[in-house]
Each structure stands twice: as C-alpha cells, then as structure tokens.
Amino acid sequence: MSTVEVRAFRRGDRDQLTDLVNAHVQAVTPGVSVPVNAVLSQIERQPGEFVVDPWVRERTTLVADQRGRISAAAHLVRYGTGREVGPSYRGTAELQWLLHWLDAPFWPDASRAAATLTDAVVAQARDWRAPRLVAEGALPAPGVYGIPEQWPHIRTLLRGAGFTPGEHTETVLLATVDALPRPPAPGGLTVRRTLGVNGTRFTAYRGAIEAGAIEVDAGVVGPTRLASQPGWADLGNLWTANDHRRRGIATWLLGQAADWLTLGGTTRLLAYTEPDEPALHTFLTHAGFAPLTQTSRGWWLDL
C-alpha cells in the first residue's frame, strides 16, 4: 500500500487539480469546463464574494499526493473574530470544497488518500482554534455549490469524518434559452430594461404601476462569480405584484429576458428554488426548466 503525502498545494499541481475540479463540475452541470486560471483565482481570493471574502483571515489548499497523482484536494479558510465579521461566520473555519477521485481498478485506493486528507483538514481547523468547521462545495462553475446529489462519495467522506449533514436543500434548474416561451404581451403592458441588483432587470409596467420584474445575470460562473462563463446566465428576483398574478406576466417577462439573452449569445439559463417555493418551482418547470441537481448546504462539524 502506497504512502499518501498530504501537503500544501503547489503551482505545479494546477493542471491535475483543474482536472479534478472539472470532473466534479461535469457530473453536475453539462458541458462546462473551467480553466486553470479560474481555479487558481478562487484559491487566492474570491472578489465576487465581496461581503464575506474580506472577513477571511487565513486560507490554505491541501492536496493528497499519491504516487505522484493528486488523488484528493481541499480548500479551506478561517474567518476573523472581529465585530466586522457576521456573527454566524465569526471564528468559523469553512471547507469551501473537498474533492477526490473514485477508487478504480487502475487506482484502487484513492478513497484512502481522501480520508487521510480529510483528517488533515480537520486538524488544520483545530490548529486555527475554530469552534466549527462548515463544509461546502462551491466550485468556480455555474450551478455548482453545496454538496450536490451527484457527489455521493463526498457525502460519504464527510459523514465518515463526523460531519452532520446540512438541513438546507436547494434545487438547481436549467433551461435552454431558445426553448423558453415567448408569449405576446398581456394587454396594456410595457417593459423597461435597467440595471438590477442581480444583473439586468426587466420591469413590466401597466401605466406607471410596476406589475412585475425579472433579473438575469449573464456574467455568471457559479456562486463565486470569478469570471465569465460564455453562454450561461442566472435567473433571479422574479416576482409579480399580488393584484397582477395569473395573467401571464411572469411568463411574458421570462420571454423578454430570453430574447435579450439570445441577442448576447447566451444559450443556457439557470434558476434556483428552495423547498418553501413550490409555486416558483412549478412555474419554472412548466416554462421549460428541468431540475439539474439537488444540493445540500450547511454540513458542519463541531471542533
């Protein structure tokens, strides 16, 4: 049985690490491959996470080197303890992602390397004197965050290390933009395109009254938003005023956004729902979105 060396990431590991990242990405999101620079940028800093990233005080990326192969890798951070740090983050360590290759006939002990690496991750969090270690799976790719259902090997690894599964589950949905409905405008409505909070905003007006709105972000690369992923966008902030519901306004707004995205070459649109949003989930599936994954968030280990 070979020795597993757990060590700090070196720049020479970048290609192997990117291959490992992309294998996990492609199990969740079809046709997406992130470049080496996106992986390296996430390791160094996450400028898109402009609220929580400034709270980070320490970062480290560890790899399990097994016979010259990077069999597993992990990236973790420690948040500060000052008053400027959000209370739920204060002093906490976060395992931003943990990945490993599966055991295979040509490499039957990759899971052993992953277990060794996980032990080292927990030890590092304890060395930081963090009271809790939270696990996520936020990779620099569209729709990949939490611990997706397509990663049962990661869930098994976390459970084996003593993590408690997260109670929060989200569904990620995907639609092809050209298949989205384009109904005619309901009577008396006009639309205005402006900058929104989460991308480009399309607001439906009946006279001077806002009847609904939708926002789409075509500069998406998952929750980290490190760089542009051509052809992909996020849907957000879709709403219809209470006295304007069930009149086709939301579907019309979706079509307006789809026309705009098509002009820019966007071909895929992601959406997200939570268990307490059954109406939104039903609307999206009827409009042509298909569930891509269910992802579990908030795995934790008390230290």
VOVO-979482 format. One record per atom (N, C-alpha, C): residue in one letter; y, z, x. Coordinates in steps of 0.1 Angstrom, whole numbers, padded with zeros to 4 digits, always signed. Layout:
BEGIN
aYZX ...
//
This chain:
BEGIN
m-0012+0000+0008 m+0000+0000+0000 m+0012+0000+0009 s+0022-0009+0006 s+0033-0011+0015 s+0044+0000+0013 t+0052+0002+0023 t+0063+0011+0022 t+0075+0005+0014 v+0081+0014+0006 v+0093+0009-0001 v+0105+0016+0005 e+0114+0008+0010 e+0127+0013+0016 e+0138+0012+0005 v+0143+0024+0001 v+0154+0024-0008 v+0167+0026+0001 r+0176+0016+0000 r+0188+0016+0009 r+0200+0011+0001 a+0211+0012+0008 a+0223+0006+0002 a+0223-0009+0002 f+0229-0015-0008 f+0230-0030-0009 f+0237-0035+0004 r+0232-0046+0009 r+0238-0053+0020 r+0242-0067+0015 r+0253-0073+0021 r+0257-0086+0016 r+0246-0096+0017 g+0237-0095+0027 g+0226-0104+0029 g+0216-0104+0017 d+0217-0093+0009 d+0208-0092-0003 d+0213-0100-0015 r+0225-0106-0014 r+0232-0111-0025 r+0224-0122-0033 d+0218-0131-0026 d+0210-0141-0033 d+0198-0136-0041 q+0191-0127-0034 q+0179-0121-0041 q+0184-0112-0053 l+0195-0105-0051 l+0200-0097-0062 l+0204-0106-0074 t+0211-0116-0071 t+0216-0125-0082 t+0204-0132-0089 d+0193-0135-0082 d+0181-0140-0088 d+0175-0129-0098 l+0175-0117-0094 l+0170-0106-0102 l+0179-0104-0114 v+0192-0105-0112 v+0201-0104-0124 v+0199-0115-0134 n+0198-0127-0129 n+0197-0139-0138 n+0184-0139-0145 a+0173-0134-0139 a+0160-0133-0146 a+0162-0124-0158 h+0169-0113-0157 h+0171-0103-0168 h+0181-0109-0178 v+0191-0116-0174 v+0201-0122-0183 v+0194-0133-0192 q+0185-0141-0186 q+0179-0152-0193 q+0169-0148-0203 a+0164-0136-0201 a+0155-0130-0211 a+0162-0127-0224 v+0175-0125-0223 v+0183-0121-0234 v+0192-0132-0240 t+0199-0140-0231 t+0208-0150-0235 t+0204-0163-0230 p+0202-0173-0239 p+0196-0186-0234 p+0206-0194-0226 g+0201-0200-0215 g+0208-0210-0207 g+0220-0204-0199 v+0220-0191-0197 v+0231-0185-0189 v+0227-0182-0175 s+0234-0185-0165 s+0232-0182-0152 s+0245-0178-0145 v+0245-0165-0140 v+0258-0161-0134 v+0258-0163-0119 p+0269-0167-0113 p+0270-0169-0099 p+0270-0157-0090 v+0267-0158-0078 v+0267-0147-0068 v+0280-0140-0069 n+0291-0147-0069 n+0304-0140-0069 n+0306-0131-0081 a+0301-0134-0092 a+0302-0126-0104 a+0295-0113-0102 v+0283-0113-0096 v+0276-0101-0093 v+0283-0093-0083 l+0288-0099-0072 l+0295-0091-0062 l+0308-0085-0067 s+0315-0092-0076 s+0327-0087-0081 s+0324-0075-0090 q+0313-0075-0098 q+0310-0063-0106 q+0307-0051-0097 i+0300-0054-0086 i+0297-0042-0077 i+0309-0036-0071 e+0319-0044-0068 e+0331-0039-0061 e+0341-0033-0071 r+0342-0039-0082 r+0352-0034-0092 r+0351-0042-0105 q+0355-0036-0116 q+0354-0042-0129 q+0368-0043-0135 p+0376-0052-0131 p+0390-0053-0135 p+0392-0055-0150 g+0382-0061-0157 g+0382-0063-0171 g+0381-0050-0179 e+0374-0040-0173 e+0373-0026-0179 e+0386-0018-0175 f+0397-0022-0180 f+0410-0017-0175 f+0412-0003-0179 v+0404+0002-0189 v+0406+0016-0194 v+0397+0025-0185 v+0384+0023-0184 v+0375+0032-0178 v+0374+0030-0163 d+0375+0017-0158 d+0373+0015-0144 d+0382+0023-0135 p+0395+0025-0138 p+0404+0033-0130 p+0399+0048-0129 w+0390+0052-0138 w+0385+0065-0137 w+0374+0067-0127 v+0368+0056-0122 v+0357+0057-0113 v+0362+0062-0099 r+0355+0072-0094 r+0358+0077-0081 r+0348+0073-0070 e+0336+0070-0074 e+0326+0066-0064 e+0317+0055-0070 r+0312+0046-0062 r+0303+0035-0066 r+0293+0033-0055 t+0281+0030-0059 t+0271+0027-0050 t+0260+0017-0056 t+0255+0008-0048 t+0245-0001-0053 t+0233+0001-0043 l+0222+0004-0049 l+0209+0007-0042 l+0199-0004-0045 v+0191-0007-0035 v+0180-0017-0037 v+0167-0011-0031 a+0156-0016-0037 a+0143-0012-0032 a+0138-0024-0024 d+0137-0023-0011 d+0133-0033-0002 d+0118-0032+0000 q+0110-0041-0004 q+0096-0040-0004 q+0090-0053+0003 r+0086-0051+0016 r+0081-0062+0024 r+0091-0074+0024 g+0104-0070+0025 g+0114-0080+0027 g+0119-0086+0014 r+0113-0081+0003 r+0118-0086-0010 r+0126-0075-0018 i+0136-0079-0024 i+0144-0069-0033 i+0136-0068-0046 s+0128-0058-0047 s+0119-0057-0059 s+0127-0050-0071 a+0137-0042-0067 a+0144-0035-0078 a+0158-0032-0072 a+0168-0030-0081 a+0181-0028-0077 a+0188-0020-0088 a+0198-0012-0084 a+0206-0004-0094 a+0220-0002-0089 h+0229-0001-0099 h+0243+0001-0096 h+0248+0013-0104 l+0254+0023-0097 l+0258+0034-0104 l+0272+0039-0099 v+0279+0046-0108 v+0293+0050-0105 v+0294+0065-0109 r+0304+0072-0103 r+0307+0085-0108 r+0322+0085-0112 y+0324+0091-0124 y+0338+0092-0129 y+0345+0105-0124 g+0358+0104-0123 g+0365+0116-0119 g+0365+0127-0129 t+0371+0138-0125 t+0371+0150-0133 t+0385+0154-0137 g+0395+0146-0134 g+0409+0149-0137 g+0412+0147-0152 r+0424+0152-0156 r+0427+0151-0170 r+0430+0137-0175 e+0432+0128-0166 e+0434+0114-0170 e+0422+0107-0174 v+0410+0113-0171 v+0397+0107-0174 v+0393+0112-0189 g+0388+0102-0196 g+0384+0106-0210 g+0374+0117-0210 p+0374+0126-0219 p+0366+0138-0219 p+0351+0134-0219 s+0346+0124-0226 s+0332+0121-0226 s+0328+0115-0212 y+0337+0110-0204 y+0334+0104-0191 y+0335+0114-0180 r+0343+0125-0182 r+0347+0134-0171 r+0336+0139-0163 g+0335+0136-0150 g+0325+0141-0141 g+0311+0134-0143 t+0310+0125-0152 t+0297+0119-0155 t+0293+0108-0145 a+0280+0107-0143 a+0275+0095-0135 a+0270+0085-0145 e+0272+0072-0142 e+0267+0062-0151 e+0259+0052-0143 l+0247+0050-0147 l+0238+0039-0141 l+0242+0026-0149 q+0250+0018-0143 q+0255+0007-0150 q+0245-0004-0152 w+0235-0005-0143 w+0223-0013-0146 w+0212-0009-0136 l+0200-0011-0141 l+0188-0009-0133 l+0178-0020-0136 l+0174-0027-0126 l+0166-0039-0128 l+0154-0039-0119 h+0143-0045-0123 h+0132-0047-0114 h+0123-0058-0118 w+0116-0064-0108 w+0106-0075-0111 w+0094-0068-0117 l+0087-0076-0125 l+0074-0071-0131 l+0063-0072-0121 d+0053-0063-0122 d+0041-0065-0114 d+0034-0078-0117 a+0029-0085-0107 a+0023-0098-0109 a+0011-0099-0099 p+0002-0108-0101 p-0010-0109-0092 p-0006-0111-0077 f+0006-0118-0075 f+0010-0120-0062 f+0019-0109-0057 w+0022-0099-0066 w+0031-0088-0062 w+0028-0076-0072 p+0017-0069-0069 p+0012-0060-0080 p+0019-0046-0080 d+0028-0044-0071 d+0033-0030-0070 d+0049-0030-0071 a+0055-0040-0078 a+0069-0039-0080 a+0074-0027-0088 s+0066-0023-0098 s+0070-0012-0106 s+0070+0001-0098 r+0061+0002-0088 r+0062+0014-0079 r+0075+0014-0071 a+0079+0003-0067 a+0092+0002-0060 a+0103+0006-0069 a+0103+0002-0082 a+0113+0005-0092 a+0113+0020-0094 a+0101+0027-0095 a+0101+0041-0097 a+0107+0049-0086 t+0104+0044-0074 t+0110+0050-0062 t+0125+0049-0062 l+0130+0037-0066 l+0144+0035-0066 l+0151+0044-0077 t+0144+0046-0088 t+0149+0054-0099 t+0151+0069-0095 d+0141+0073-0087 d+0141+0087-0082 d+0154+0088-0073 a+0156+0078-0065 a+0168+0078-0056 a+0181+0078-0064 v+0181+0071-0075 v+0193+0070-0083 v+0196+0084-0089 v+0186+0091-0094 v+0188+0104-0100 v+0192+0114-0089 a+0186+0113-0077 a+0190+0121-0066 a+0205+0119-0062 q+0209+0107-0062 q+0223+0104-0059 q+0233+0110-0069 a+0229+0109-0082 a+0237+0115-0093 a+0238+0130-0091 r+0227+0137-0087 r+0227+0151-0084 r+0235+0155-0072 d+0235+0146-0062 d+0243+0148-0050 d+0258+0148-0054 w+0261+0140-0064 w+0275+0139-0068 w+0279+0151-0077 r+0269+0159-0080 r+0271+0171-0089 r+0275+0167-0103 a+0270+0155-0107 a+0273+0151-0121 a+0264+0159-0131 p+0270+0163-0142 p+0262+0171-0151 p+0252+0162-0159 r+0255+0149-0160 r+0247+0140-0168 r+0248+0126-0162 l+0236+0119-0163 l+0235+0105-0159 l+0233+0097-0171 v+0242+0087-0174 v+0241+0078-0186 v+0236+0065-0181 a+0227+0058-0188 a+0222+0045-0184 a+0226+0034-0193 e+0231+0023-0187 e+0235+0011-0194 e+0228-0001-0188 g+0231-0013-0193 g+0225-0025-0187 g+0236-0036-0187 a+0248-0032-0184 a+0259-0042-0185 a+0260-0051-0174 l+0255-0063-0176 l+0255-0074-0165 l+0266-0083-0168 p+0271-0091-0158 p+0282-0100-0160 p+0278-0113-0167 a+0273-0112-0179 a+0269-0123-0186 a+0271-0121-0201 p+0273-0131-0209 p+0276-0130-0223 p+0265-0123-0231 g+0268-0112-0238 g+0259-0106-0247 g+0249-0097-0241 v+0250-0093-0228 v+0240-0085-0221 v+0246-0072-0218 y+0242-0062-0225 y+0247-0048-0223 y+0237-0038-0229 g+0239-0025-0227 g+0229-0016-0232 g+0216-0018-0226 i+0205-0014-0233 i+0191-0017-0228 i+0185-0026-0239 p+0186-0040-0237 p+0181-0049-0247 p+0166-0047-0249 e+0162-0051-0261 e+0148-0050-0265 e+0139-0059-0256 q+0145-0069-0250 q+0137-0078-0241 q+0134-0072-0228 w+0139-0060-0225 w+0136-0053-0213 w+0127-0041-0215 p+0115-0042-0221 p+0107-0030-0223 p+0103-0023-0210 h+0102-0031-0199 h+0099-0025-0186 h+0110-0015-0181 i+0122-0018-0185 i+0133-0009-0181 i+0133+0003-0190 r+0130+0001-0203 r+0129+0013-0212 r+0118+0022-0207 t+0107+0016-0203 t+0095+0024-0198 t+0099+0032-0185 l+0106+0025-0177 l+0111+0031-0164 l+0120+0043-0167 l+0130+0041-0176 l+0139+0052-0179 l+0132+0064-0186 r+0123+0061-0195 r+0115+0072-0201 r+0107+0080-0191 g+0101+0072-0182 g+0093+0079-0171 g+0101+0088-0162 a+0114+0085-0161 a+0123+0093-0153 a+0129+0105-0161 g+0126+0106-0174 g+0131+0117-0182 g+0143+0114-0190 f+0147+0101-0191 f+0159+0098-0199 f+0156+0099-0214 t+0165+0103-0222 t+0164+0103-0236 t+0170+0090-0241 p+0163+0083-0250 p+0168+0070-0255 p+0181+0072-0263 g+0189+0062-0262 g+0202+0062-0269 g+0199+0061-0284 e+0208+0067-0292 e+0207+0067-0306 e+0215+0055-0312 h+0223+0049-0304 h+0232+0038-0310 h+0226+0025-0307 t+0224+0017-0317 t+0218+0004-0316 t+0228-0007-0321 e+0229-0018-0314 e+0238-0029-0319 e+0229-0042-0319 t+0233-0051-0328 t+0227-0064-0328 t+0236-0074-0323 v+0232-0082-0314 v+0239-0094-0308 v+0235-0106-0315 l+0244-0114-0321 l+0240-0126-0328 l+0247-0138-0321 l+0241-0150-0322 l+0246-0162-0316 l+0246-0174-0325 a+0256-0182-0325 a+0257-0194-0333 a+0261-0205-0324 t+0257-0218-0327 t+0262-0229-0321 t+0275-0233-0329 v+0286-0235-0322 v+0299-0237-0329 v+0298-0249-0338 d+0292-0260-0334 d+0292-0272-0342 d+0284-0271-0355 a+0276-0260-0356 a+0268-0258-0369 a+0275-0249-0378 l+0286-0243-0375 l+0293-0233-0384 l+0300-0241-0395 p+0300-0235-0407 p+0306-0241-0418 p+0321-0244-0417 r+0325-0255-0423 r+0340-0259-0423 r+0344-0262-0437 p+0345-0252-0446 p+0348-0254-0460 p+0363-0258-0461 p+0367-0264-0472 p+0381-0266-0474 p+0389-0253-0476 a+0402-0253-0474 a+0410-0241-0476 a+0409-0237-0491 p+0407-0224-0493 p+0409-0219-0507 p+0423-0221-0511 g+0425-0223-0524 g+0438-0227-0529 g+0450-0218-0524 g+0460-0224-0520 g+0473-0217-0517 g+0473-0210-0503 l+0462-0212-0495 l+0462-0205-0482 l+0467-0214-0471 t+0474-0208-0461 t+0478-0214-0449 t+0472-0206-0437 v+0472-0211-0425 v+0467-0204-0414 v+0477-0204-0403 r+0478-0194-0395 r+0487-0193-0384 r+0479-0188-0372 r+0480-0195-0360 r+0473-0192-0348 r+0483-0185-0338 t+0479-0173-0334 t+0487-0165-0325 t+0478-0158-0315 l+0484-0151-0305 l+0477-0143-0296 l+0472-0130-0304 g+0460-0127-0302 g+0454-0115-0308 g+0451-0104-0298 v+0446-0093-0303 v+0443-0081-0295 v+0431-0085-0286 n+0421-0092-0292 n+0409-0096-0285 n+0407-0111-0285 g+0417-0118-0281 g+0416-0133-0280 g+0426-0140-0288 t+0423-0152-0293 t+0431-0160-0301 t+0429-0156-0316 r+0440-0153-0323 r+0439-0148-0337 r+0443-0159-0347 f+0435-0160-0357 f+0438-0169-0368 f+0440-0161-0381 t+0452-0161-0386 t+0455-0153-0398 t+0457-0162-0410 a+0451-0158-0421 a+0452-0165-0433 a+0463-0159-0442 y+0472-0167-0447 y+0483-0162-0455 y+0483-0169-0469 r+0486-0161-0479 r+0489-0166-0492 r+0503-0162-0494 g+0512-0172-0492 g+0526-0169-0492 g+0529-0161-0479 a+0536-0150-0481 a+0539-0141-0470 a+0529-0130-0468 i+0518-0130-0476 i+0508-0119-0476 i+0496-0123-0467 e+0492-0114-0458 e+0481-0116-0449 e+0468-0114-0458 a+0460-0124-0459 a+0448-0123-0467 a+0436-0121-0459 g+0437-0123-0446 g+0425-0121-0437 g+0428-0126-0423 a+0419-0123-0414 a+0421-0128-0400 a+0408-0128-0392 i+0408-0135-0382 i+0396-0136-0373 i+0402-0138-0358 e+0395-0132-0349 e+0399-0134-0335 e+0387-0139-0327 v+0389-0149-0318 v+0378-0154-0309 v+0383-0154-0294 d+0375-0150-0285 d+0378-0149-0271 d+0369-0158-0263 a+0375-0169-0258 a+0368-0179-0251 a+0367-0176-0236 g+0373-0164-0231 g+0372-0160-0217 g+0362-0150-0215 v+0350-0152-0221 v+0340-0141-0222 v+0329-0142-0211 v+0326-0131-0205 v+0314-0130-0197 v+0308-0116-0199 g+0304-0114-0211 g+0298-0101-0215 g+0309-0090-0215 p+0305-0077-0216 p+0314-0066-0217 p+0322-0064-0205 t+0318-0069-0193 t+0325-0067-0181 t+0337-0077-0179 r+0336-0089-0185 r+0346-0099-0185 r+0352-0101-0171 l+0343-0104-0162 l+0347-0106-0148 l+0352-0120-0145 a+0347-0130-0153 a+0351-0144-0150 a+0348-0152-0163 s+0352-0164-0163 s+0350-0173-0174 s+0335-0178-0174 q+0329-0178-0186 q+0316-0185-0187 q+0318-0197-0196 p+0319-0209-0191 p+0323-0221-0199 p+0314-0222-0210 g+0320-0226-0222 g+0312-0229-0234 g+0308-0217-0242 w+0312-0205-0239 w+0308-0193-0247 w+0321-0186-0251 a+0320-0180-0263 a+0331-0172-0268 a+0326-0160-0276 d+0334-0150-0278 d+0331-0138-0286 d+0339-0139-0299 l+0333-0134-0310 l+0340-0133-0323 l+0343-0118-0324 g+0355-0115-0329 g+0359-0101-0332 g+0370-0100-0342 n+0371-0088-0348 n+0382-0085-0357 n+0383-0094-0369 l+0371-0097-0375 l+0371-0105-0387 l+0373-0095-0399 w+0382-0098-0408 w+0385-0090-0419 w+0391-0098-0430 t+0390-0093-0442 t+0396-0099-0454 t+0402-0088-0462 a+0414-0090-0467 a+0421-0079-0475 a+0413-0077-0488 n+0413-0064-0492 n+0404-0060-0503 n+0406-0069-0515 d+0418-0072-0519 d+0420-0080-0531 d+0419-0095-0529 h+0414-0099-0517 h+0412-0113-0515 h+0397-0116-0511 r+0388-0106-0513 r+0374-0108-0509 r+0367-0117-0519 r+0355-0122-0514 r+0347-0130-0522 r+0354-0143-0527 r+0363-0148-0519 r+0370-0160-0523 r+0368-0171-0512 g+0359-0169-0503 g+0356-0178-0492 g+0366-0178-0481 i+0374-0168-0480 i+0385-0168-0470 i+0378-0166-0456 a+0369-0156-0455 a+0363-0153-0442 a+0355-0166-0437 t+0348-0173-0445 t+0341-0185-0441 t+0351-0196-0437 w+0362-0197-0444 w+0372-0207-0440 w+0378-0203-0427 l+0381-0191-0425 l+0387-0187-0412 l+0377-0189-0400 l+0365-0187-0403 l+0354-0189-0393 l+0355-0204-0389 g+0356-0213-0399 g+0357-0227-0397 g+0369-0231-0389 q+0380-0225-0392 q+0393-0227-0384 q+0391-0224-0370 a+0385-0212-0367 a+0382-0208-0353 a+0373-0217-0347 a+0362-0222-0354 a+0352-0231-0348 a+0359-0244-0344 d+0368-0249-0353 d+0375-0262-0349 d+0383-0260-0336 w+0389-0249-0335 w+0398-0246-0323 w+0389-0245-0311 l+0378-0238-0312 l+0369-0236-0300 l+0362-0250-0296 t+0359-0258-0306 t+0354-0271-0303 t+0364-0280-0295 l+0376-0279-0298 l+0387-0286-0290 l+0386-0282-0275 g+0383-0270-0273 g+0383-0265-0259 g+0369-0266-0252 g+0360-0272-0259 g+0346-0273-0253 g+0337-0262-0254 t+0341-0252-0263 t+0332-0240-0265 t+0320-0245-0274 t+0308-0241-0270 t+0297-0245-0278 t+0289-0234-0284 r+0291-0222-0279 r+0283-0210-0284 r+0293-0199-0288 l+0290-0192-0299 l+0298-0181-0303 l+0290-0169-0305 l+0293-0158-0299 l+0286-0145-0300 l+0293-0136-0310 a+0285-0128-0317 a+0290-0118-0326 a+0282-0105-0325 y+0287-0094-0330 y+0281-0081-0328 y+0282-0073-0341 t+0271-0067-0344 t+0271-0058-0356 t+0264-0045-0353 e+0268-0035-0361 e+0262-0022-0360 e+0254-0018-0373 p+0246-0008-0372 p+0238-0006-0384 p+0246-0003-0397 d+0258+0002-0395 d+0266+0006-0407 d+0275-0006-0412 e+0271-0018-0407 e+0279-0030-0411 e+0269-0041-0417 p+0261-0037-0427 p+0252-0047-0433 p+0259-0059-0440 a+0271-0057-0445 a+0278-0068-0452 a+0282-0078-0441 l+0287-0074-0430 l+0291-0083-0419 l+0278-0090-0414 h+0268-0083-0412 h+0255-0089-0407 h+0251-0100-0416 t+0251-0097-0429 t+0246-0107-0439 t+0256-0119-0439 f+0269-0117-0438 f+0278-0128-0438 f+0275-0137-0426 l+0274-0131-0414 l+0272-0139-0402 l+0259-0147-0403 t+0248-0141-0407 t+0235-0148-0408 t+0236-0160-0418 h+0243-0158-0429 h+0245-0168-0439 h+0254-0180-0433 a+0263-0176-0424 a+0271-0186-0418 a+0265-0194-0407 g+0253-0190-0403 g+0246-0197-0392 g+0243-0190-0380 f+0247-0177-0379 f+0244-0169-0367 f+0229-0164-0368 a+0223-0164-0356 a+0209-0159-0355 a+0209-0147-0346 p+0201-0136-0350 p+0200-0125-0341 p+0194-0129-0327 l+0201-0124-0317 l+0197-0127-0303 l+0189-0116-0297 t+0194-0104-0299 t+0188-0092-0294 t+0193-0079-0302 q+0185-0069-0301 q+0190-0056-0305 q+0190-0048-0292 t+0201-0041-0290 t+0203-0034-0277 t+0206-0019-0280 s+0200-0011-0272 s+0201+0004-0273 s+0211+0009-0263 r+0220+0017-0268 r+0231+0022-0259 r+0230+0037-0259 g+0235+0043-0247 g+0237+0057-0246 g+0225+0065-0241 w+0216+0058-0234 w+0205+0066-0227 w+0211+0076-0218 w+0205+0088-0217 w+0211+0098-0209 w+0200+0108-0203 l+0204+0114-0192 l+0196+0124-0185 l+0204+0135-0181 d+0202+0147-0186 d+0209+0159-0181 d+0204+0163-0167 l+0214+0166-0159 l+0210+0169-0145 l+0212+0184-0142 
//
